[in-house]
Amino acid sequence: MTELNASDGSLVGTYPVGQGAEGVTFDGSHIWVANGANGTVTELNASDGSLVGTYPVGSHPEGITFDGSHIWVANSGDNTGDRAERL
């Protein structure tokens, strides 16, 4: 995962996530990344990019969003969705 400065596009940092990162969402304090190649979602602190955790979900997660309370993940490999409590 690469973080860029919104004002000028300069590189802020690069942070490890799972394989095949495909979808990203923000919950107000964390960045969530859907890792399609390994069926996980990675949670990073938005303030410094540090790893909070990596969580298993369904097969080939692609889409991810936050509804104010939960993180929703669309798993294209098995046509399911996962919902997680915001940590």
Secondary structure, DSSP 8 states (H G I E B T S, - for coil): -EEE-TTT--EEEE----TTEEEEEE-SSEEEEEETTTTEEEEEETTT--EEEEEE-SSSEEEEEE-SSEEEEEETTTTEEEEEE--
